[in-house]
Amino acid sequence: MTRIDDIGYGRQFDGWYDRLFPKDGLADQTAKQLASLHPDHALGTLELGVGTGRIAIPVSRQTGRVVGVDSSPEMLSELEKDVAATGADVEGVRGDIRTYTDDRQYGLVYCVCGTLSMLLNPADQQRAVSRAAERLAPGGVLVVETHNKSGVLAFHGGQRRMTYFVPYPEPGTGLQTHSTLDPEQDLWQCSHIWFEADGTSRIGTELSRLTTPEEVDAYAAAAGLTPRARNAAWDASPYTPQGPMFVSVYTKDA
């Protein structure tokens, strides 16, 4: 049996992940852009790090069946509930994105929302990209969205630690984040406090490895993929080093 390492992200954010990352217009925009990159819907779609299905469910409405892999049983449980409620054609599979394999090849494989950054060393990030490439059909497309090292460093302005608060649209709600950089290890830790309107709060911490676009390009090249595009966000805006994220698109030769 393949070992599945679960970092505990789902346990920390169980029950309130969708409060932080709502299934809203931004998720729909992401799904629309991903669907537009799909070379052949009949070949199927694979998401690495599916979470609660925030992206997979709207993608499935446009491309058909999506197989979603995640190591967190808590996230997959929420996905199952939403699939049952919406009738979405999404299959959740518990697995490790560094080792996942199946007997299918897909037209589109994507790993978004900073999932690649949650692998904390280059070897594991390379393994995940190589696995994704293996699952692609000839002519298939891989899309990676993850944290942009230069943008995060610029946001910190030379400080190792900073705290900021983001109010959410619902009155009385918001997210306070204590952000800490370890530039020697390329690590970024964010400890979050979520405030509800009723006065309750939740706490969760995530640890990421800051990754450059050039590193992801090198992972893709080592996996036999060809760069196709890079943007700052899902609105197809041009990449900028000051941006907090980047979206890179690769193809597998036919």
C-alpha positions, -999 to 999 in steps of 0.1 A, spaced: 0 0 0 13 35 -9 20 56 22 -1 88 24 15 116 44 -11 140 57 4 173 71 -27 179 91 -39 209 71 -74 196 68 -77 189 105 -67 225 114 -91 241 89 -119 215 91 -153 233 91 -140 268 82 -118 264 52 -147 275 30 -151 306 51 -115 316 42 -117 305 5 -154 308 -4 -169 291 -34 -176 324 -51 -170 343 -83 -132 340 -80 -135 303 -79 -158 304 -110 -133 326 -128 -104 302 -120 -125 273 -133 -135 291 -165 -98 298 -173 -88 262 -165 -116 249 -188 -104 272 -216 -69 256 -214 -83 220 -216 -73 205 -250 -100 178 -250 -127 174 -224 -132 138 -234 -97 130 -220 -108 140 -185 -94 162 -158 -72 156 -127 -68 181 -98 -39 176 -74 -49 190 -40 -86 191 -45 -95 202 -10 -133 207 -6 -138 210 -43 -138 248 -45 -123 246 -80 -131 211 -91 -169 214 -88 -172 244 -112 -145 229 -135 -166 197 -137 -196 218 -149 -176 229 -179 -153 199 -187 -171 169 -173 -157 145 -148 -129 157 -125 -107 133 -104 -95 151 -73 -66 139 -52 -60 150 -16 -42 136 15 -68 151 39 -97 129 49 -114 160 64 -112 179 31 -125 149 11 -154 145 35 -165 181 28 -160 175 -9 -182 144 -7 -210 164 9 -208 192 -17 -208 167 -45 -239 150 -31 -256 184 -27 -247 198 -62 -246 166 -82 -212 176 -95 -192 150 -115 -162 150 -92 -145 118 -78 -125 124 -46 -95 101 -41 -73 100 -10 -37 101 -21 -3 118 -19 3 142 -49 40 132 -48 32 95 -54 -3 94 -69 -8 72 -99 -37 56 -117 -44 38 -150 -57 69 -168 -42 97 -188 -58 132 -187 -61 161 -210 -57 186 -181 -39 183 -148 -38 212 -125 -23 220 -90 -36 254 -78 -42 276 -47 -6 273 -36 -7 235 -31 27 229 -47 42 254 -21 30 232 7 57 206 -3 86 219 17 116 209 -4 126 210 -40 128 172 -43 92 167 -32 80 196 -55 98 179 -84 82 146 -76 47 161 -77 53 178 -110 68 146 -125 37 126 -113 15 152 -129 34 149 -162 31 111 -161 -7 114 -159 -9 137 -189 -20 124 -223 1 134 -253 -8 170 -260 -21 175 -225 -18 206 -203 -4 211 -168 -14 242 -149 4 252 -117 -6 282 -95 15 288 -64 31 315 -42 56 338 -59 88 341 -38 98 376 -49 63 389 -44 60 375 -8 94 389 1 85 423 -14 52 423 6 73 418 38 95 448 29 126 433 45 108 423 78 109 387 90 76 391 108 44 411 102 8 410 111 -22 421 90 -60 420 90 -83 414 60 -119 422 65 -144 399 47 -176 411 30 -199 396 57 -201 422 85 -181 413 116 -159 387 99 -123 388 89 -89 372 90 -59 382 110 -26 367 99 8 365 116 33 361 88 68 349 94 96 344 69 126 321 71 145 332 40 175 310 47 152 279 43 128 296 18 100 289 43 69 310 50 46 304 80 12 320 83 -8 316 115 -44 327 110 -71 338 134 -106 338 118 -132 360 135 -169 352 132 -196 378 136 -209 360 167 -176 367 185 -161 332 181 -128 326 164 -107 298 148 -70 293 146 -49 275 120 -13 275 107 1 268 73 37 264 63 49 269 27 81 268 7 86 299 -13 91 289 -49 102 309 -80 87 306 -115 121 295 -127 121 266 -103 87 254 -115 99 257 -151 129 235 -142 107 209 -126 85 209 -157 114 206 -181 128 177 -161 94 160 -164 95 165 -202 70 194 -204 73 226 -225 64 261 -211 34 277 -227 24 307 -207 28 325 -174 5 350 -158 0 368 -125 -35 356 -119 -66 340 -134 -76 371 -153 -46 365 -176 -28 396 -164 10 396 -172 33 381 -147 51 405 -124 78 398 -98 58 418 -72 27 396 -75 19 373 -46 11 343 -70 19 331 -105 1 308 -129 23 287 -152 10 265 -181 29 236 -196 22 212 -224 32 176 -231 44 169 -266 20 151 -288 
